[in-house]
């Protein structure tokens, strides 16, 4: 893409960002078609580049997540996006679906995940601000379902309870297809989620072998809790999907087959 841009006009300033550039900025900047690399979140960093205050490798500054404006959906042909109907949750039964992010980051450091390198520490938006955006989506665009794309939606229990209480009054379905923090769930929180419109959750299990989680991928998850949580989800009518990863060090073929059977 950057090469194509330079072919159009060599004076075009090309910028790359995201997980890979954030982890390997020097490698990216070696590319002769790349002028700047943003490490981390891009809102302020991109503004600095546009205002010619920064170039080369530009590291993001800490941002108050509540001060970031909502996505400028009014600049997009939203009906085309809705008509295409490609929700993050491919099993969505709704026709008018969009995405939201109510928090960023994660305090954990699973070895396979780039979230800590990209977003840094966890930060949650004010529940009232989240609800205001969701209400706007429902009233302005007729949205029936929201896919929350948070890496860790339920980290702050008090915030989770307030958010779910407010969502319950909005009457909009929602799902968390990117994966929920399993150890942040219990029957009480699941009950709140159901009343708030949740119909689908994805459990990022990765492996059902505790030693793989603890010793290989550094994932803080108690496998013994999963079955009870899934059972309660089914009781509530919440669909549960799971993420499993194959090919970890020390993971044998028999272990992988066992994981699939367990799921």
C-alpha positions as a Markdown table, in Angstrom:
| # | Residue | x | y | z |
|---|---|---|---|---|
| 1 | Unk | 0.0 | 0.0 | 0.0 |
| 2 | Unk | 2.8 | 2.5 | 0.9 |
| 3 | Unk | 4.6 | 1.6 | -2.3 |
| 4 | Unk | 1.5 | 2.3 | -4.3 |
| 5 | Unk | 1.0 | 5.6 | -2.6 |
| 6 | Unk | 4.6 | 6.6 | -3.4 |
| 7 | Unk | 4.1 | 5.7 | -7.0 |
| 8 | Unk | 1.2 | 8.2 | -7.2 |
| 9 | Unk | 3.2 | 11.0 | -5.5 |
| 10 | Unk | 6.7 | 10.6 | -3.9 |
| 11 | Unk | 5.9 | 13.5 | -1.6 |
| 12 | Unk | 3.1 | 11.6 | 0.1 |
| 13 | Unk | 4.0 | 10.9 | 3.7 |
| 14 | Unk | 3.2 | 7.3 | 4.5 |
| 15 | Unk | 2.4 | 6.2 | 8.1 |
| 16 | Unk | 1.9 | 2.7 | 9.4 |
| 17 | Unk | 0.6 | 1.6 | 12.8 |
| 18 | Unk | -1.0 | -1.2 | 14.7 |
| 19 | Unk | 0.3 | -4.3 | 16.5 |
| 20 | Unk | 3.2 | -5.3 | 14.2 |
| 21 | Unk | 4.7 | -1.8 | 13.8 |
| 22 | Unk | 4.3 | -1.3 | 17.5 |
| 23 | Unk | 6.4 | -4.3 | 18.3 |
| 24 | Unk | 8.9 | -4.0 | 15.4 |
| 25 | Unk | 9.1 | -0.3 | 14.6 |
| 26 | Unk | 12.7 | -0.3 | 13.4 |
| 27 | Unk | 12.1 | -3.2 | 11.1 |
| 28 | Unk | 9.2 | -1.3 | 9.5 |
| 29 | Unk | 11.1 | 1.9 | 9.1 |
| 30 | Unk | 13.8 | 0.2 | 7.1 |
| 31 | Unk | 11.2 | -0.1 | 4.3 |
| 32 | Unk | 12.0 | 2.7 | 1.9 |
| 33 | Unk | 8.3 | 3.3 | 1.2 |
| 34 | Unk | 7.5 | 4.0 | 4.9 |
| 35 | Unk | 8.1 | 7.5 | 6.4 |
| 36 | Unk | 6.7 | 7.2 | 9.9 |
| 37 | Unk | 5.8 | 4.4 | 12.3 |
| 38 | Unk | 3.4 | 4.9 | 15.2 |
| 39 | Unk | 4.1 | 2.8 | 18.3 |
| 40 | Unk | 0.9 | 2.3 | 20.3 |
| 41 | Unk | -2.4 | 4.2 | 20.0 |
| 42 | Unk | -2.5 | 6.6 | 17.1 |
| 43 | Unk | -4.9 | 9.5 | 18.0 |
| 44 | Unk | -2.3 | 12.0 | 19.3 |
| 45 | Unk | 0.7 | 10.5 | 17.5 |
| 46 | Unk | -1.1 | 10.9 | 14.1 |
| 47 | Unk | -2.1 | 14.5 | 14.9 |
| 48 | Unk | 1.6 | 15.3 | 15.7 |
| 49 | Unk | 2.7 | 13.8 | 12.4 |
| 50 | Unk | 0.0 | 15.8 | 10.4 |
| 51 | Unk | 1.1 | 18.9 | 12.2 |
| 52 | Unk | 4.7 | 18.1 | 11.4 |
| 53 | Unk | 5.7 | 17.9 | 15.0 |
| 54 | Unk | 7.0 | 14.3 | 14.7 |
| 55 | Unk | 8.3 | 11.9 | 12.1 |
| 56 | Unk | 10.2 | 8.6 | 12.0 |
| 57 | Unk | 9.2 | 6.4 | 15.0 |
| 58 | Unk | 6.5 | 8.2 | 16.9 |
| 59 | Unk | 5.5 | 6.8 | 20.3 |
| 60 | Unk | 2.0 | 7.4 | 21.5 |
| 61 | Unk | 1.4 | 9.5 | 24.6 |
| 62 | Unk | -0.9 | 8.5 | 27.4 |
| 63 | Unk | -4.5 | 9.5 | 26.5 |
| 64 | Unk | -7.5 | 10.0 | 28.7 |
| 65 | Unk | -9.9 | 7.6 | 27.0 |
| 66 | Unk | -12.9 | 9.6 | 28.0 |
| 67 | Unk | -11.5 | 12.6 | 26.1 |
| 68 | Unk | -11.3 | 10.7 | 22.8 |
| 69 | Unk | -14.2 | 11.7 | 20.6 |
| 70 | Unk | -16.6 | 9.0 | 19.4 |
| 71 | Unk | -15.8 | 7.6 | 15.9 |
| 72 | Unk | -16.9 | 10.1 | 13.2 |
| 73 | Unk | -19.6 | 7.8 | 11.8 |
| 74 | Unk | -21.3 | 10.8 | 10.2 |
| 75 | Unk | -18.4 | 11.0 | 7.7 |
| 76 | Unk | -19.0 | 7.4 | 6.6 |
| 77 | Unk | -21.7 | 5.8 | 4.4 |
| 78 | Unk | -23.1 | 4.0 | 7.4 |
| 79 | Unk | -26.0 | 2.4 | 5.5 |
| 80 | Unk | -23.5 | 0.7 | 3.2 |
| 81 | Unk | -21.6 | -0.8 | 6.2 |
| 82 | Unk | -24.9 | -1.9 | 7.8 |
| 83 | Unk | -26.2 | -3.4 | 4.5 |
| 84 | Unk | -23.0 | -5.4 | 4.0 |
| 85 | Unk | -23.8 | -6.8 | 7.5 |
| 86 | Unk | -20.4 | -8.2 | 8.4 |
| 87 | Unk | -20.5 | -8.1 | 12.2 |
| 88 | Unk | -17.5 | -9.3 | 14.3 |
| 89 | Unk | -19.9 | -11.9 | 15.6 |
| 90 | Unk | -20.5 | -14.0 | 12.4 |
| 91 | Unk | -23.4 | -15.8 | 14.2 |
| 92 | Unk | -25.4 | -12.6 | 14.7 |
| 93 | Unk | -29.1 | -13.0 | 14.1 |
| 94 | Unk | -29.5 | -9.3 | 13.7 |
| 95 | Unk | -29.4 | -7.3 | 10.5 |
| 96 | Unk | -28.3 | -3.9 | 11.8 |
| 97 | Unk | -25.1 | -4.4 | 13.7 |
| 98 | Unk | -22.1 | -2.2 | 14.6 |
| 99 | Unk | -19.1 | -2.2 | 16.8 |
| 100 | Unk | -18.1 | -0.3 | 19.9 |
| 101 | Unk | -15.0 | -0.2 | 22.2 |
| 102 | Unk | -15.7 | 0.7 | 25.9 |
| 103 | Unk | -12.2 | 0.1 | 27.2 |
| 104 | Unk | -8.7 | -0.4 | 26.0 |
| 105 | Unk | -5.8 | -2.5 | 27.1 |
| 106 | Unk | -5.3 | -5.4 | 29.5 |
| 107 | Unk | -3.2 | -5.8 | 32.7 |
| 108 | Unk | -2.1 | -9.3 | 31.8 |
| 109 | Unk | 0.8 | -10.4 | 29.7 |
| 110 | Unk | -0.1 | -13.5 | 27.8 |
| 111 | Unk | 2.9 | -14.3 | 25.6 |
| 112 | Unk | 0.9 | -14.6 | 22.3 |
| 113 | Unk | -1.0 | -11.4 | 22.7 |
| 114 | Unk | 0.1 | -7.9 | 21.4 |
| 115 | Unk | -2.4 | -5.9 | 23.5 |
| 116 | Unk | 0.0 | -4.8 | 26.2 |
| 117 | Unk | 2.5 | -3.7 | 23.6 |
| 118 | Unk | -0.1 | -1.7 | 21.7 |
| 119 | Unk | -2.6 | -0.3 | 24.3 |
| 120 | Unk | -0.6 | -0.5 | 27.5 |
| 121 | Unk | -2.4 | -0.5 | 30.8 |
| 122 | Unk | -6.2 | -1.1 | 30.9 |
| 123 | Unk | -8.4 | 2.0 | 30.8 |
| 124 | Unk | -12.2 | 2.0 | 30.9 |
| 125 | Unk | -14.5 | 4.6 | 29.5 |
| 126 | Unk | -17.1 | 6.1 | 31.8 |
| 127 | Unk | -20.3 | 3.9 | 31.6 |
| 128 | Unk | -22.4 | 7.0 | 31.0 |
| 129 | Unk | -20.3 | 7.9 | 28.0 |
| 130 | Unk | -20.6 | 4.3 | 26.6 |
| 131 | Unk | -24.3 | 4.3 | 27.1 |
| 132 | Unk | -24.6 | 7.8 | 25.4 |
| 133 | Unk | -22.8 | 6.4 | 22.3 |
| 134 | Unk | -24.9 | 3.3 | 22.3 |
| 135 | Unk | -28.1 | 5.3 | 22.6 |
| 136 | Unk | -27.0 | 7.5 | 19.7 |
| 137 | Unk | -26.4 | 4.4 | 17.5 |
| 138 | Unk | -29.8 | 3.0 | 18.3 |
| 139 | Unk | -31.7 | 6.3 | 17.7 |
| 140 | Unk | -29.7 | 7.6 | 14.7 |
| 141 | Unk | -28.9 | 4.4 | 12.8 |
| 142 | Unk | -31.4 | 1.9 | 14.1 |
| 143 | Unk | -28.7 | -0.4 | 15.5 |
| 144 | Unk | -30.1 | -3.7 | 16.9 |
| 145 | Unk | -26.9 | -5.2 | 18.1 |
| 146 | Unk | -23.5 | -3.9 | 19.4 |
| 147 | Unk | -20.3 | -6.0 | 19.2 |
| 148 | Unk | -18.1 | -4.9 | 22.1 |
| 149 | Unk | -14.5 | -5.3 | 20.8 |
| 150 | Unk | -12.8 | -4.7 | 24.2 |
| 151 | Unk | -9.9 | -6.8 | 25.0 |
| 152 | Unk | -11.0 | -6.9 | 28.7 |
| 153 | Unk | -14.6 | -5.8 | 29.0 |
| 154 | Unk | -15.2 | -6.9 | 32.7 |
| 155 | Unk | -11.9 | -6.1 | 34.4 |
| 156 | Unk | -13.3 | -3.5 | 36.7 |
| 157 | Unk | -16.2 | -5.2 | 38.5 |
| 158 | Unk | -17.8 | -2.0 | 39.8 |
| 159 | Unk | -17.7 | -0.5 | 36.3 |
| 160 | Unk | -19.1 | -3.7 | 34.8 |
| 161 | Unk | -22.1 | -3.7 | 37.2 |
| 162 | Unk | -22.9 | 0.0 | 36.4 |
| 163 | Unk | -22.5 | -0.5 | 32.7 |
| 164 | Unk | -24.7 | -3.6 | 32.6 |
| 165 | Unk | -27.4 | -1.8 | 34.7 |
| 166 | Unk | -27.4 | 1.1 | 32.3 |
| 167 | Unk | -27.4 | -1.2 | 29.2 |
| 168 | Unk | -30.5 | -3.0 | 30.5 |
| 169 | Unk | -32.5 | 0.2 | 30.1 |
| 170 | Unk | -31.4 | 0.7 | 26.5 |
| 171 | Unk | -32.9 | -2.5 | 25.1 |
| 172 | Unk | -30.2 | -3.3 | 22.6 |
| 173 | Unk | -28.7 | -6.8 | 22.1 |
| 174 | Unk | -24.9 | -7.1 | 22.5 |
| 175 | Unk | -22.1 | -9.6 | 22.2 |
| 176 | Unk | -18.4 | -9.8 | 23.0 |
| 177 | Unk | -17.0 | -11.9 | 20.1 |
| 178 | Unk | -13.4 | -10.9 | 20.7 |
| 179 | Unk | -13.2 | -12.8 | 24.0 |
| 180 | Unk | -14.2 | -12.0 | 27.6 |
| 181 | Unk | -12.0 | -12.3 | 30.7 |
| 182 | Unk | -13.3 | -15.6 | 32.1 |
| 183 | Unk | -12.0 | -15.1 | 35.6 |
| 184 | Unk | -13.9 | -11.8 | 35.8 |
| 185 | Unk | -17.2 | -13.7 | 35.4 |
| 186 | Unk | -19.5 | -15.3 | 38.0 |
| 187 | Unk | -23.2 | -16.2 | 38.0 |
| 188 | Unk | -24.1 | -12.7 | 39.3 |
| 189 | Unk | -22.3 | -10.9 | 36.6 |
| 190 | Unk | -23.7 | -13.2 | 33.9 |
| 191 | Unk | -27.2 | -12.6 | 35.2 |
| 192 | Unk | -26.6 | -8.8 | 34.9 |
| 193 | Unk | -25.2 | -9.3 | 31.4 |
| 194 | Unk | -28.3 | -11.3 | 30.3 |
| 195 | Unk | -30.6 | -8.6 | 31.6 |
| 196 | Unk | -28.5 | -6.1 | 29.8 |
| 197 | Unk | -29.1 | -7.8 | 26.4 |
| 198 | Unk | -26.1 | -10.1 | 26.1 |
| 199 | Unk | -26.8 | -13.2 | 24.0 |
| 200 | Unk | -23.3 | -14.3 | 23.0 |
| 201 | Unk | -19.9 | -14.5 | 24.7 |
| 202 | Unk | -16.5 | -15.9 | 23.5 |
| 203 | Unk | -14.4 | -17.6 | 26.1 |
| 204 | Unk | -10.6 | -17.3 | 25.2 |
| 205 | Unk | -9.6 | -20.6 | 26.7 |
| 206 | Unk | -6.6 | -21.1 | 24.4 |
| 207 | Unk | -5.9 | -24.5 | 26.1 |
| 208 | Unk | -7.6 | -26.7 | 28.6 |
| 209 | Unk | -4.2 | -27.8 | 30.1 |
| 210 | Unk | -3.5 | -25.7 | 33.2 |
| 211 | Unk | 0.3 | -26.1 | 32.8 |
| 212 | Unk | 0.2 | -24.8 | 29.3 |
| 213 | Unk | -1.7 | -21.7 | 30.5 |
| 214 | Unk | 0.6 | -21.1 | 33.5 |
| 215 | Unk | 4.0 | -22.2 | 32.4 |
| 216 | Unk | 4.0 | -21.7 | 28.6 |
| 217 | Unk | 1.7 | -18.8 | 27.8 |
| 218 | Unk | 1.5 | -17.0 | 31.1 |
| 219 | Unk | -2.3 | -16.7 | 31.0 |
| 220 | Unk | -4.1 | -16.2 | 34.3 |
| 221 | Unk | -7.1 | -18.5 | 34.0 |
| 222 | Unk | -8.5 | -21.2 | 36.3 |
| 223 | Unk | -9.7 | -24.0 | 34.0 |
| 224 | Unk | -11.8 | -25.5 | 36.8 |
| 225 | Unk | -14.3 | -22.6 | 36.6 |
| 226 | Unk | -15.1 | -22.8 | 32.9 |
| 227 | Unk | -17.7 | -25.7 | 33.0 |
| 228 | Unk | -19.8 | -24.0 | 35.7 |
| 229 | Unk | -19.8 | -20.7 | 33.9 |
| 230 | Unk | -20.7 | -22.3 | 30.5 |
| 231 | Unk | -23.5 | -24.2 | 32.2 |
| 232 | Unk | -24.9 | -21.0 | 33.7 |
| 233 | Unk | -24.6 | -19.2 | 30.3 |
| 234 | Unk | -26.7 | -22.0 | 28.7 |
| 235 | Unk | -29.2 | -21.8 | 31.5 |
| 236 | Unk | -29.6 | -18.0 | 30.7 |
| 237 | Unk | -29.7 | -18.6 | 27.0 |
| 238 | Unk | -26.3 | -17.0 | 26.3 |
| 239 | Unk | -24.4 | -18.7 | 23.5 |
| 240 | Unk | -20.8 | -19.5 | 24.3 |
| 241 | Unk | -18.0 | -19.9 | 21.8 |
| 242 | Unk | -14.4 | -20.6 | 22.6 |
| 243 | Unk | -10.9 | -19.7 | 21.3 |
| 244 | Unk | -8.4 | -22.5 | 21.2 |
| 245 | Unk | -4.8 | -22.1 | 19.9 |
| 246 | Unk | -2.9 | -25.0 | 18.4 |
| 247 | Unk | 0.9 | -25.4 | 18.3 |
| 248 | Unk | 2.1 | -24.0 | 21.6 |
| 249 | Unk | 5.5 | -25.2 | 22.8 |
| 250 | Unk | 5.2 | -28.5 | 24.8 |
| 251 | Unk | 1.7 | -29.0 | 23.3 |
| 252 | Unk | 1.3 | -32.5 | 21.7 |
| 253 | Unk | -1.1 | -33.7 | 19.1 |
| 254 | Unk | -3.0 | -35.6 | 21.8 |
| 255 | Unk | -3.3 | -32.5 | 23.9 |
| 256 | Unk | -4.8 | -30.6 | 21.0 |
| 257 | Unk | -7.3 | -33.4 | 20.2 |
| 258 | Unk | -8.2 | -33.5 | 23.9 |
| 259 | Unk | -8.8 | -29.7 | 23.9 |
| 260 | Unk | -11.2 | -30.0 | 21.0 |
| 261 | Unk | -13.1 | -32.9 | 22.7 |
| 262 | Unk | -13.3 | -30.9 | 25.9 |
| 263 | Unk | -14.7 | -27.9 | 24.1 |
